[in-house]
Amino acid sequence: MRKFGIILLLVLAISFVLSPLSMAAQPYQTYTYSQSGFALLSPDAYSPDKEIDAIYMGLFDYYPVVEITSEMRENMPKDTITALEDKNKENTALRQLKDIRDIFVDSAQNVYLVEASGNRVIVLDRYYKVRFVIDKFVNDNGVDDSFTNPSGIFVNDRYMYVCDTDANRIAMFDLEGNFYKMIYAPESDLFSESSIYKPVAVAVDQYDRIFVVSSTTYEGIIVMNEDADFAGFIGAQKVTVSPLEIMWRRFQTAEQRKQSEQNISTEFNNITIDEYGFIYVTTSSIDAESQQSELDSKDGTYAPVKKLNAQGNDVMARNGFFSPSGEVDFKGDANSTTGAQGVSRIIDVAVGPRGTWSIIDEKRARVYTYDNTGILLFAFGDTGMQLGNLQSIEAITYQNDKMLLVDKTSCTFTVYKRTEYGDILIDAITNDENRDYSAAATRWEDIMKRNNNFDSAYIGIGKSLARDGKYEEAMVYFKSASDVEDYSDAYAEIRKKWVEKYAWVVPVVIVIICVLVSLFFKHAAKVNKKTQLKKGRKTLREELLYAAHLIFHPFDGFWDLKHEQRGSVRAGTIFLILVILSFFYQSIGTSYIMSGSDKGSSLFEQALSVVVPLVLWVVANWCLTTLFDGEGSIKDIYVATTYSLVPLILTIVPATLLSNVLVKSELDFVSFIVGIGFTWAGILLFCGMMVTHDYTLFKSIVTSVATVVGMAVIMFIGILFSGLLMKIFNFISNIVIEISYRL
């Protein structure tokens, strides 16, 4: 028993020591992103299988090196030995891979590598063994020819198209590697005078239209046919020009302006096409600020990857939390060992199974995969020397259930096999596309068991429940995934059933509300008319009801408010409190469909958001009008300002209530009501200041603008003063601490 106990302790100790090593053996972390932009760890969708180098491909056998023995040197002519030595040197050099620029997989699963420095195309079979190499060919003029720094390749069921970049042409071969024809630069007046045709990537659709990315062409993607007949440009990338550049161009000559426009980097860097003819293009020429704004705006204007139709229109769906642009948390990337900072540099795109597609980030050697709606499915990859890590990622392609990634530094490509989790994910997407919703729900549930952070799984299950009529349950899943669109659709079905059952309730409620509002304003008008003849101090009730007259008759209302003492500070303060409560109710009572979140703000936060601007307005306006013959006291300004806020109470509360019965497509009506409230309050505030200070229209406009500027100045001074106080406090605190240490 003692020996057994010692052995058991040793086994436990070894397991404890090795467990961190096994954890560290993972080459990368797979993750997605939450709505808040936090990385959520996910099971691996792809795992590294093997690294394919020149030896594995069979280049050493394809380019044999003959061992020259001493016997051969004695018995063979010297010229023959010299020829053998020269051939050995040549084959030794050809055995090495240098500068792989592109990788492609055809329908037969053969793999094509474009080697720029080696000026050749290496064709492998599906098992990554050399079939043949194209390095020399006889061109269409019957002359021996070769590539000059080739960069991209595309293969369809008939031909392979090779971008011979520095030779300014595209070479076409059949699938056995026999030269077919050469496609030279198209001719068109649309090309700028200094434009140089340098094709770096190419794609061909089912109608044999050729789409070319030229590294020095900023007008867009070149479209032509096999005869180099130019059809036009599509997908030109919009660029940003800073105000400084705009101002500087005013002082430039016409030639300088033309040159600066040509220097603007707007070109694409890679291209691929899917089975439906949609074109995926990538660019790394967008400035960081514009690409960063694209993450949230999702309008596609400055997207580093786009999906274009044949007319060049961006048709990419961007339904995820963030636009497909690579890394989201680019400021604090905890998933990278390189400490890479800044937005992703996207350099290639590949179309995967069932409408999925992937882009690669050159900075982080990372892959980001999305579905056909633009939702991030998973991201993985990192730099390093371990199998699965890349030193410098260059290109990506799919081979059925495998993903191939090129490492430019090591001149190899790594094969990643799809894991069980990845298979389930593709099955779920496939079942959704085939409208086998029951099977899809089952697969999404399997995903949930492995990854409860995956929003698409919640959405998939929610859609399945919605199709079964279980809308309440579906809404729970949609809400968990922050899917407001589908949540709204499910709620619309619930509302539809309720309206069908209680159709009579809606008109009755509307009539009752209208009657109550009418009675209230009639009562207020009666009280205000009676109070008009009353002398002396008014009651609080009378002061509050006077707002019903003032909001519809601002000039008379504000005149009586000041000169007839129809209002007071106490009534104005009550209105201020009601405004704060209205905003607080808006923050916690707005429907999930409108807010997209259940998070509300505190009463204190809402009080600050209302009181601080009001105090700044009152103080700044009083300071200015005192200098410019204003007749209103600080009390008059405060009372007029608070009474001007009454429309906010009358619109924000009903709009918030209304948001809870409307669907997403109807929410513009809520915004319209709130907009009316703010506009109404703004007009009242302007009229109130004009009457209170007895100003002309022009003087009121100038004073209002100056008041806003004054508010900014007061805030600036306040920030400076508070910063100074903090420094004084820290100085005194440090002195006290120092004295205490010395004592």
N, C-alpha and C positions, 0 to 999 in steps of 0.2 A: 504493500500500500504506500509506503514511503517513496519507493522508486517511481510508482505510478504518479504520485503527487508531484514529484520533482519534474517528471517528463511533461505532465500537464502544465505546470507553471512555465516551463521552457517554451512549450508550444504557444501559450498565451502571450508570453513576452515577445517572441519572434513575430507573432501576428500583429501585436501592438506596434512594433517597430516598423514592420513592412507596410502596414495599412496607409500611413501618410505617403509612402513611396508609390503605392498603387494609385492613390488619389492623384499624386503629381504626374503619373504616367499618362493621364488624359491630355491629349495634345491641344484641346481647345474646349471651350464651353459653348453649348448651343443655347440660344435664348430668344425671347421675343420682347416686345415692349408693352407696358401698360399705358393707359390713357394719359397718365401723369408723366410719362417719359422715363419710367424706371424699368431697368432690365429685369425680366422674369425668366429664371432658368427653365430650360426645357430639356426633355430627353433628346438624344442625338437622332437626327433624321438621316444623316449620312455618317458613316465611319470609314476611316482610311483603310484601304485593303492592300495596295501595293504601290511601289514607286517604279515607274518605267523609265529606264535609262538606255543608253546606246547598247549596252551589253544585252539587256533583256530583249530589246527590239531585234537583235541579231545583226546589227551593223558590222560587228567584228567578222561574222561569217560572210556577209554580203560584200565586204571589202577585205578579202583575205590578204594576209601578209605571209609570204613564203620565206621560210627559214633558209638562208643560204649557208650551206655547210662548206667546210674546207674541201671536201671531195668535189662538190659542185664547182668551186672556184678553180680546181685543178683541171677538171675535165670539160668545162664549158667555156665558150669564147668570152673574151673580156667584154665585148659589146653586149652580149646577152646578160652577163652579170650586172653590168651598169644599168641596163634596161630594167632588170628585176629590182635593183636597189631603188631606182627612181619610182617604180610602181609601188614598192613597199612604202616609200615616203608619202606618196600620194594617198594610198589607202589608209595609212596610219592617220593622216590628217582628216580623211573623210569619215573615219570611225567616230570622230568626236562631234558632238552636237554643240552648236554655237548659236545663241540668240534666236530662240524659238519665238516667233511673233504671233502665230495663230494656230488654232486647232479646230478641226471640224470632223463630224461623224456623218456618213451618208446613210441612206435607207437600208443598205446591206450591213451596217454597223462597222464598216471600214473606217479607219482613223487616218486623217490627213494632218501632217505637220508642215508648217511653213518656217523654214530656217533662213533668216535674213542674211546673216554673215556668211553662211555656207552657200547662199544663192541656190537653194534647191527646195523641192517638195518631197517629203518622205511619206509614202503611202503604206499603212500598216493594215493587217487584217483585223478581225474582231478580237483576236487574242493578242494583239499588239506586237505581231511579228512582221518584219519587212516583207512587203509584196514587191514593190519596185520603188525606184527613186528617179525623179525628174530633175536633172541638173543641166542637161544639154538637149537641144532639139533643133530641128531644121525648120526655120520659119517659113512664112507663106511666100517669101521671095527665093526659097531654095537655098538659103544661106545658113550655115551653122550659127546657132544663137544660144544664149543662156540668160538667166535671170540677173537682175541688178537690184539687190536689196528688196526682195519681195516681202510683203507685209500681211496680206490677207488672202483668204480662200473661201470659195463657196462651191458646193457640189450638189447637183440635182440628179435626176435619173438618167440624164444623157451626157452632160458635160461637167468638167471642173473649170472654174474661173479663178485665175491666179492674178492678184494685184502685183504687177511688176513695177514697184513704186518709183524707183529712180530712173527707170526706162520710160516712165510716163505712159504706161499702157496696161492692158489686161490681156493675158494670154489664156486661150481656151484649149483644153485637151479633152479627148474622150476618156472614158472611165478606165481604159487600159494604159493611159499615159501617152497616147499618140497625139501629136500636135494637130489642132484643127484650124484655128485662125487667130488673128491678133486684132484686138479692139483698141484703136488709138483714141486720142482726145477728141471729143465732139467739137464741132464748130458752131459758134453762135455769138451774136452781138451782145448777148446777156452776160458773157464773161468779161470781167474787167481787163483792161489792157495789160496789167502786170500779173494777171492770174496765171499760175503754173499748175498744170494737171498732174497731181501726184496721188493716184488712188492707193488708199491704205486698207479699205474694207469694201466688200461687195456683197450684194444679195440679189437673187433673181426670183421673180414670182412665177406663178403657173402660166402666165401669158408671155413669158420670156422677156418681160421688161427688166432691164438691168438698173439697179439702184447703187450708185457709187458714192462712197465717202472719200473726198479728196482733202488731204491735210492742209492745203493752202487755199481752199475754196470756202469763203464765208457766206456765199449766197444761199447755201442749203445743200440738200442731197441732189446729186446729178441723176437725172432719169434719161435713159436712152435705150435703143435696141441693139441687136448684135452688129448691125451695120454702122454703129456709132451715130445714128440719127438722133439728134438732141430733142428731147421732149419737154425739157424745162427743169426748174428747180422746185423742190418741195421741202417743207418743214424748216424754213429759215429760222435760225435761233434769234430771239430778241435779246438785245444787249442793254446794259445800263450805262448811262453817261453821267458822271458826277457834275454838280453845278460848277465846280472849278474848271472842268474840261469844257463845259458849254461857254463859260466866260472867256477861257483862253482861246477858243476857236474864233471869237470875234476879232482877235488881233492877228490871226493867221492868214496867210495868202491862200488863194484857191488851191494851189498845188500842195501846200502844207496840210490843208484840211482833207484833201483827197488821200494823201499819204497816211494821215492819222486814222482815217476811216478804214483803210486797208490793214492797219496794224491792230485793229480791234479783233481780238480772238473770239470768233463765233462759230468755228467749225466743229463738226461732230468728229468722234474718234473711232466709232465702231457701229456695226449694223448687223441685224439678222432679221429673218422673216419667218412667220409661222405658217401653218398649213392653210390658213384662211386668207393669206396675202397681206396680213397686217405687219407693218414694219416697225421693229424696235430699234431705236437709235440711242446712243449715249454720247455725252459730251463732258469734258472736264474744264471747259473754258469759261464757265459761269463764275462770277466773282462770289466770294464766300458769303458776303452779306445777303445777296439775292438768293443764293441757294439755301441759306439758313431760313429766310422768310418763307421760302417755298414749303418747308416742312409743315408749317401750320396753315398756310393759306390754301395749299393744295389746288391752286388754279392752273398749274402746269406751265405757267409762263417761263419760269426759270428752273424747270425740272431738269436734273441731269440725265434722266431717261424718259423717253416718250414713246408712245405707241401711235403710229401714224397710219391712216388709211391711204389709198392710192392717190388721193388728192392732196395729201400732206397735212390733213387736219389731225390734231392730237385727239385721239378717242380713248385714251387710257382712263379707266375707272380708278379713282383714288378714294376708296371707301374706308381705308384704315384710319387709325388714330392720327397717323402722320403720312405725309406724301412719300411715295417710294423714292427715297433719295439716299439710301444707305444708312449710315450711323445717325441715331437720334441723339443720344447722350454723348455728343462729340467733344464736350468740354471736360468731362470727367469719365473717360472710358475705362471702366474697371475691368473690362474683358480683354484688354490688350496688354501684352508684355512690353510693347515698344513705347508706350506712353504717347501714342500718336494723338495729336490735337487737331482741331478744326474739322470742317465738314469733309465728307468722304470725297475721294477722287475716283469717280466711276470711269472705268476704261473698257468694259466689255459687258455684253448681255447675251444670255442664252435662253432659248425656249425649252421648257421641260415638259413633262407629261401632264395631260389634262388641263391645259391652259395655265399651268404654273410657269414662272419665268424667274431668272436669277440675274443679278448684277454683281460685279466684284469691285471691291474697294482696294485700290493700289496701296494706299497708306497703311492699311491694317492687314492686308492679305486675307480679306474676309469676304464671305459670300452672303448675300441677302436674297432670300427667296420669297416671292409673293404669289398669291393666287390671281385669277383673272379679274378680281374686283379691286386689286391693289392692297389687299390685307397682307401684312407680314406674317408668313407662316413660320419661318425660323431664320436665324442668322448664326453663322459659325465661322471659325477660322482664326488663325493667329500666325505670327512669324515665329520661326524657330527651326531647329535641325531635326526634331522628332518626326517620325512618320505621321503625316497628316498636317504638319505645319509647313509653310512655304517661306522661303527667304524673300522672294519678290514675285508676287502673283502677276501673271501677264494675260492669260486667256482662260475661257471656260467653255465647255460644251457638255451635252448630255449624250449618253449611250445607253438607251433603254432605261434600266433602273440604276444606272451608274452615272456618276458625275466625274468629269475629267478636268483637272486644274493644272495649268502650266506654271512651272517655276522658272522664271527667266534666268535667275542667278545660277542654279544648278543644272539648267538645260535638261530638265526632266518634266514628266507630268505624273501626277498622282491620281490613282483610281480610287474613288470613294463609292462604297456600296451602300445602297439604301437599307436602312435598318428595319426592324419589325415596326417600330413606331412610324417610320416614314411610309412603309407599305400601308399601314392602317390609315394614315392621313390621306394618301392618294386614293385609297378605296373609298373613303368618305366623300372626297371631292368628286370622284367618278360616279358614285351613286346619286349624288346631288344633281350632276349634269344629266344623268340618265333618268331623273325623276323617280328613282327608286327610293322614296323618302324613308320608308320603314327600315331598309337596309342601311341607309345613310345614318339614321338616328342611332342604330346599333353601333356603327363604327365610331360615331362621335362620342358615344358613351364609353367605348373602349379607349378613345383618346383621353377622355376625362379621368379615367382610372390611372392613366400614366402621367397626365399633365393637367392638373386642375387650374392652371394659370392661362390656358389657351382659350382665347375669346371666341375663335371660330367654332370651337366645339359647343360652347354655350349657344351660339347663334344657330348652329345646325340642329341641336336638340329643340330649341325654341321654335324653329320653323316646322319641325315635324309635329310638335304639339299643336301649333296653330292650324296646321292642315287637318288635324283630327278634331278641331273645334275647341280645344282646351286653351282658350285665349288667356285666362288668368294665369295658368301655369307657364304658358309661353312668355308672358310679360316678365315673369320673374327671371327667366333665363336671359331674355334680351337685356334686361336691366343689369344683370351681372356682367354682361359683355359691353355695356354702355352703347348698345345698338338702339339709338333713339328712333331710327327710321322704322325698323320692324316693330319696335315697341308701340309706336304710334299706329301702325297698321292693325296690330292686334287690339289695341284700345278702340280703334274705329269700329271693329266688328262688335265689341261689347256695347259700345254706345248705340250702334245700329239696332241691336236687339232690344236695348232699353227703350229707345225711341219708338220702336214698333209696338212695344207693350204699353208705354205711357205717353203716347203721342199728344194727349190732351194737356199734359202737365206744362209743356213748354209755352204755348200761348197764354195759358192762365198765369204762369209766373211772370211773363213779360207784361201782361196787362196790370197785374198787381203792382209790379215795380213802377210802371209808368204812373199809375194812380197815386202811389205813395209819394213819388217825387213831385208830382203836380201839387198834391195837398201840402207838402212841406213848403214849396216855394210860395204858394198862396198864403199860407200862414205867416211865412217870413215877410212877405210884402205887406200884410196887414199890420204886423208888429212894427215894421220899419216906418210905415205911414203914420202910425200913432206916435212913435218915438220922435218923429220929425218935429212935432209941435211941443215936445216935452223939454222943459228947461232944467238945467242942473245936471247932476251926475246920472249917467245911465247905468242900468243894471247889467250884470255880466251876461245875462241871457240876451238882452237887447244888443249889446256890443258884439256878441257872437253871431246873432242873426243878421246883423248889418252886412256881413260878408256876402250874403245872398244877393244884396242889392249892388254892392261894390263890384263884384266880378263881372256883372253885365253892363254896368254904367261906370267905367273907370274914372272919367274926368270929374263927373259930379260926385262920385263916391269918394275919391281921394280928397276932393276939396272939403266935403263935409267931415271926412275922417279927421282932418287937421283942424279946420276952423270951427266946426260944430261939436268937436269932441265926441264923435260917434263911435270911436274905437279907443282902445287903451293898451297899455303894455301887458296887462294880465291876459286880455283876450288874445293879443298877438302871441304871447308865450304859449297859450293853450294851442293855438294853431300850429306853432312850431313843434310842440310835443306830438300833435297828431300827424304832422308830416314825418317826423322821425319814426313813429309807430307804423305809418303807411309803408315806408321804405323797409322797415324791419319785417313787416308782414310779407312784403314782396320777396324778400330774400329767403324766407322760410316757407312761403305759401305758393310760390310759382310752381307750376306743374313740372314734373320730370321731363316731359316732352319738350318744354320750352327751355328749361335751364340745363338739361343734360346731366344733372347732378342733384343729389339730395343734400348737399352741403349748403348751409345757410350761414350768414354772418351773425355776430352777436349784436345785441341792442346797443352796446357801447360803441362798436364800430360804426353802426348806422348813425348814432348821435354825433360822433365826430365828423362823419362825412357830410352832415347837414349843418351842424353848428359852426364848424370852422370856416367854411366858405361864407356863411351868413355874417359872422363876426367880421371877417376880412372885408366883405362888401360894405357893411355899415361903417366901419372905421375909415376905410379908404374913401368912401363917398363923402363922409362928413369932413375929412381933412381937406379934400379938394374943393367942396362947395363952400366951405368957410372962407377959402381964399378967393373964390369967384362969385361972391355975392349971393350965395344960396340962402334961402329963407328958412330952410328946415333945420331943426335941432337934431341932435343925435337920437333923441327919443322919437321924433317924427319919422326919421329915416327907418328906425327899427320897426315901428308900428306899421308903416307903409310896406316895408319889405315882407314882414310876416303875413300880413293880409294878402299880399300878392301870391303867396304860396298855396292858397286855398284850392286852386284848380288841381294841384298835385294830389290832394286828398281825394277829390271827387273823381279822379281818373285812375290813379294807381291801384286803389283798392278794388274797384270793379274789374279793372283789367286783369289783376291777379286772380280774382275769382273766376273770371271768364277763361283764363288759361287752363284751368283744370277740367274744362269740358270741351276743349278744342283739340283737333289733331294737328300734326306738324304743318300740313299745307295751309292751315287756317290761321296760323300764329301771327301772320303779318297784320291781322286785324287788331290783335293785342298791342303790337308795337305802334300801330297807328293811333290807338286810343291814348297810350302813354305819350306819344309824340305831341298829340293835341294838348295834353296837360302841360307839358314843358313849354310849348309855344305860347299857350294861353298865359301861363305864369310869367314868361319873359315879357310879353306885351304889357301885362299889368304892372310889372316892376318898372318898366320904362316909363309908362304913363304916371305911375305913382311918384317917381323921382322928378318928373317934369312938373307935376302939379305942386308937389311939396316944396320945391325950390323956386317955383314960378319962373321957369326957364322957357326959352323958345325951343322949337323943335331942333334946330341946328345945335344950339348950345347943349341941349340934353344929349344929343348923339355924341358930341365931343366929350362931355363929362362922363358918359357911360363908358366909352372906350378908355378914357384916362383912369376911371375907377378900376377897370380890369387890370390895367398896367400897374396901378398903385397896389392892388392886391398882390401881384407878383413881386413887387419891390418889398412889401412888408414881409412876405414869406421868405424872401432871400435874406433880409436883415435878421429875421427870426432864426433862420437856420445858422447864420454866422454867429449870432449871439449865443444860441444854445451850444454850438460847438466850442465857443470861447469859454462858456461856463463849465463845460465838461473838462476842458483842459485845465482850468483853474482848480476844479475839484480834484482831478487826478494829481495835480501838482501838490496840493495841500495834503492829499491822502498819502502820497509818497513821502512827504516830509514827516508826517506823523509816524509812518511805518519805520522810517529811518531812525527817528528819535527813539522810538520804542525799542528798536534793536540795540541802539547804543546804550540805553539805560539798562 
